[in-house]
């Protein structure tokens, strides 16, 4: 293949986990001497792209509503660059770059794979329903139906594709992590220096976007009833979306959580690693997920977890690395009570089981190798991979 194009919507880390996934994949491809180009939208807030400065990254400014992401500038930069032996990998749905990826592949006769990243999950479809229905009618149904292959992160996402009537081949490949990044985590004092109220406390960590789909109201109500003693703090870390953080702070005040909860905002770099290193538990009570990068990072850090079935990681629960809870306040309360009743050695053993699973099956080296096999197969240059369903 001549060039692998990774096309997405927002290029900044403010877009959640998708830019991080693309960055990790491209890093592996570059290690294998593959020629890669990343293309997407410049953030309206001026946030820089979440990629190294020396990478070939094409960034286009938006003309018109940000929700659609129309960018003639991005189109000009991509026009004519793809060849027949290129691969176009489109990430995400409902925005102009996905349509542009289809035009790019069609003009060149290049293979194209689409990764929705959980955006066809029923809860996600109900959010901004009318906008998505219009986008589906206008371009997204054709984007999906004409793709050489679709990419699912979990078995539930395969079901979402088939329920929508999509008959394309599907590559079932999860996200991954780089174990080396979580081998030597910074001391928790790095985060305590910024948030002194965390000193002398045990931490339960929520680390994700602060968005209605993450189930935070259920978690806060459960935490108010199950916090074991005066030495536990729930850390809520992540970027605010849709003003949801203010709603959760009001709820925390109503529940009189006081210093039993700490909102840190988005944590990045060493601060995020210090939060993972200092936590005793990880909690993700989501109502809808693709396949969360945060839970892989937590597992790689050796943290026992509370997850909902909607997190789509039953393998971790089966391996004894997580407790699964129903996505409601009562379910979260029962799951938290079970975890908080465990001894330190029991919690450490649970975290160790999760770490072993991730190191065995969920590294970026494994994921990138599987994806490259899919690319070659789409081009007729390799056998059908086992991950195709």
Protein Blocks (a to p, Z undefined) as FASTA:
>chain_A
ZZdcdddfbfbfknojmlmmmmmmmmmmmmnopacdddddddfklpacfbdfkbccdddd
dedjfklopafklmmmmgokacfkbccddedehiaklmmmmmmmmmnopacdddekhplg
fklmmgoklmmmmmmmmmmmmmmmmpmbdcdfbfklmmmmmmnopabdcddddddddfkl
mmmccdfklmmmmmmmlgopacddddddddfklommmmmmmmmmmomblmbccddeddde
hhlmmmmmmmmmmnonmjmbccebjaehjllmmmmmmpmbdcdfbfbdcbdfklmmmmmn
opacdddfklopaklmmnopaccdddbfklmmmmmmmmmmpcfklmmmmmmmmmmmmmmm
mcfklmmmmmmmmmmmmnopaccdfklZZ
